[in-house]
């Protein structure tokens, strides 16, 4: 509940937001709301409490299932060639991502080296001079709050989109089923459904030889056999996965064939990821009544963020709405298209985004609105990680064409291919212009001063939970030597920083 300092009457909110409700002009002139009252009014109008966890059932990292999920998340045993793990692209100390524009999954020079300095083998099976993964790694932090879609293009999608359930209210469509058709094997929520697919991607974890030419079901069966110890091609030197699964699922007498299934792997991975709830931000504290939790500059940034362009704001909340700060919808904003692309367009170097799923012309170059919780720690930003500065992201939204015309290529790692960036991104910008002309774009054409940009950035900084920058605080999501390593293949993260 929002505490009493924040309670704003409907009449007061009307005065604050709209400049009056038809009362006497002298009364309005005498009324001088404080900055805190103005923020309270706009937040109340939009139902912003600062806490997206209200009413949700959240797993605890200390639970046996989440602990099993952590063991699996850090194991290269789920990588087809034993050289990649889920954590290769999603480490808790890298904002739940990898701090790279484009991820390098399989065929890394040093598989345990994460973040800047992680390089792709020059002799790799599919080496083409660039990173192996065509999109930026989304943060796993707070994934439990997604109710509608996962992945940049929404290829894992709840069919009923019930709020507050992480997709558990009905069927879930995945890449294993036709668009709009529920996958019977998707699992109970979006996070479980998502956990079924990184292992199937050649660039991320599968590799280019493991179960080559076979379908996803065959690959998952092979991984089951590996964890059970019945893989005829690879007998793990150490294999204590049965004990780990028995403990994780609290079934001490179950046999390997019953317990070690990929359905259970995905369920455990999802429990671990869904436990990564990191929302104790200064903004949350402020909305709960601590008026000193954020600066006046950040409060002015909040007004810019939540007020529409017509109300003198930047209109950010038109897409970054609610306490999770996303509408989970797809929008064309013309973010830089760097890297190898997804095989779209005449030369295969483009990424058509949501259009790849829907076939709707308006969805070409549209990508899911990212949530903004801990946004200062989840860069690089954009579906292809084209921006390494949060200020550049803000300025891009204000004037996408100008931002691309003046794009600073030096911000990108030399390994990221950029030869077609300008031409490919211009196509997205042209799409944006067309949608705006047709009244179909929700991206406001706001003009802000440098001071206002700084205010917006100050507000965005208040959305970060200090825990994400504190190794001791994050330790519960990182296995140490007290947590068993069932196959001896745990990724021991190294860094060049």
Protein Blocks (a to p, Z undefined) as FASTA:
>chain_A
ZZfklpccfklmmmmmnopahiafklmmmpccdfklmmmmmmmmnopnhpakgopacddf
kbmklmmmmmmmmpcklpmnlpacfklmocfkloopnopabdcfehifblmlgcehiacd
fkbfklghiafbfbdcddfehklmpckbgcjkopaccfklpghklopamccddfkbcehi
acfknojbfklmmmmmmmmpmklmnopmloghiafklmmmmmmmmmnopafkbccfback
lmmmmmmnopakbcfklmmcfklmmmmmmmmmmmmccfbcfklmmmnopaklpcfklmmm
mmmmmpcfknopnolmmmmgcjkopghiacdehiacehjbjoiajkopacekjmlmnopa
klgoiacdddfehklmmccedjkopafcfklmmmmmmmmmlmmmmocfklpcfklccklm
mmmmmmmmmmmmmmmmnopafbdcddddfklmmmmmmmmmmmpcfklmmmklmmmmpccf
kbccfkopaccdddfZZ
